[in-house]
Amino acid sequence: MQHKDPELMKKINTYVSAFYLDHDRTPSTTEIAKTFGISRSSAQRYLVAMNEKGMLSYQNGKLAAGKIDKLRTDRQKAPLVGSIPCGELTYEEENVECVTTLPTAIFGVGPFYILHATGDSMEDEGIEDGDLVVVRQEGDPKKGDLVVALDEENRNTLKKYGGRDRKTRKAILQYCNQTVYGDKKILVKDLVCQGIVSHVIKKK
């Protein structure tokens, strides 16, 4: 059998799991081929190879749900709690819109919450207005993490954590849209991290 791209295998595996959760069935070979821009025969060869590696179960031309059915129970609740500005600091307004669940096989272990992103200051990090941001509740960010930050005046924003300023020792919250904001940043004396961005769910 010809060499198979391991990264494409991982992407197909993730797609199959997500498709099953969304549609209550496994995707067809044609649907997989169309999604990844490959021929149907190539998709079949990938599924055969993935079956041999134990990544999924593909028998007699069909995907079986046995290996991914456990995703139904291996999930964590995540409330959708309004919006987070990707722009200037604004006063926090938390409003639980709904509660959904996230498969741990894809998102990992939380606890999580989800926010609507608004504004344009994080576009260089792939976060655009209208996207959903999955946030893991952690209070100890590392330099380079994308954080939901709350300052001492109870205002929140979504920015990249830039560590501590050498002169003032204040926490640095960086804008990530070089075209619009340049090197603009916010310095916060008492940073309260309400969570670290785990995943971004793109708007349609």
WOBELBEL-V318124 format. One record per backbone hydrogen bond with DSSP energy under -0.5 kcal/mol. CO is the residue of the C=O (numbers start at 0). NH is the residue of the N-H. E is the energy in kcal/mol with one decimal. If there is no record, write none. Layout:
CO:NH:E ; CO:NH:E
This chain:
4:8:-1.9 ; 5:9:-2.0 ; 6:10:-2.2 ; 7:11:-2.7 ; 8:12:-2.6 ; 9:13:-2.4 ; 10:14:-2.5 ; 11:15:-2.8 ; 12:16:-2.0 ; 13:17:-2.6 ; 14:18:-3.0 ; 15:19:-2.1 ; 16:20:-1.9 ; 17:21:-2.0 ; 18:22:-2.7 ; 19:23:-1.8 ; 27:31:-2.1 ; 28:32:-2.6 ; 29:33:-2.4 ; 30:34:-2.1 ; 31:35:-1.9 ; 32:36:-0.7 ; 32:37:-2.1 ; 33:36:-0.5 ; 38:42:-2.3 ; 39:43:-2.2 ; 40:44:-2.1 ; 41:45:-2.3 ; 42:46:-2.3 ; 43:47:-2.2 ; 44:48:-2.3 ; 45:49:-2.7 ; 46:50:-2.1 ; 47:51:-2.1 ; 48:52:-1.4 ; 49:54:-2.5 ; 49:55:-0.8 ; 50:53:-1.1 ; 55:57:-0.6 ; 56:63:-3.0 ; 58:61:-1.7 ; 61:58:-2.3 ; 63:56:-0.5 ; 64:67:-0.6 ; 64:68:-2.2 ; 67:70:-1.7 ; 68:71:-1.9 ; 69:72:-1.1 ; 69:73:-2.2 ; 72:74:-1.7 ; 73:103:-2.1 ; 73:104:-0.5 ; 75:101:-2.8 ; 76:111:-0.7 ; 77:99:-2.3 ; 78:80:-0.8 ; 78:113:-3.0 ; 79:96:-3.4 ; 79:97:-0.9 ; 81:115:-2.8 ; 83:117:-2.0 ; 84:86:-0.8 ; 84:157:-2.0 ; 85:120:-2.7 ; 89:155:-2.9 ; 92:94:-0.5 ; 94:96:-0.6 ; 97:79:-3.2 ; 99:77:-3.0 ; 101:75:-2.3 ; 102:105:-1.2 ; 102:106:-2.7 ; 103:107:-1.8 ; 110:136:-2.7 ; 111:78:-0.6 ; 112:134:-3.3 ; 113:80:-2.6 ; 114:132:-3.1 ; 115:83:-3.1 ; 116:129:-3.3 ; 117:85:-4.6 ; 119:122:-1.2 ; 120:175:-3.5 ; 121:124:-1.5 ; 121:126:-1.9 ; 122:125:-1.8 ; 125:127:-0.6 ; 127:130:-2.2 ; 130:116:-3.0 ; 131:133:-0.5 ; 131:200:-3.3 ; 132:114:-2.2 ; 132:134:-0.6 ; 133:197:-3.4 ; 133:198:-1.3 ; 134:112:-1.9 ; 135:137:-1.3 ; 135:195:-2.5 ; 141:144:-2.5 ; 144:146:-0.6 ; 144:160:-3.3 ; 145:196:-3.0 ; 146:148:-0.7 ; 146:158:-2.0 ; 147:193:-3.2 ; 147:194:-0.7 ; 148:156:-1.5 ; 149:191:-1.9 ; 150:153:-1.9 ; 153:91:-1.6 ; 154:150:-2.3 ; 155:89:-1.7 ; 156:148:-2.5 ; 156:158:-0.6 ; 158:146:-3.1 ; 159:161:-0.5 ; 159:173:-3.1 ; 160:143:-3.4 ; 162:171:-2.7 ; 164:168:-2.2 ; 169:164:-3.0 ; 170:172:-0.5 ; 170:187:-2.7 ; 171:161:-3.0 ; 171:173:-0.5 ; 172:185:-2.9 ; 173:159:-2.0 ; 175:123:-3.1 ; 176:180:-3.2 ; 176:181:-0.6 ; 177:181:-1.3 ; 180:183:-1.6 ; 183:174:-2.0 ; 185:172:-2.9 ; 185:187:-0.5 ; 187:170:-2.9 ; 188:190:-0.7 ; 190:192:-0.6 ; 191:149:-3.1 ; 191:193:-0.6 ; 194:147:-2.4 ; 195:135:-2.8 ; 198:133:-2.7 ; 199:201:-0.7 ; 200:131:-2.7
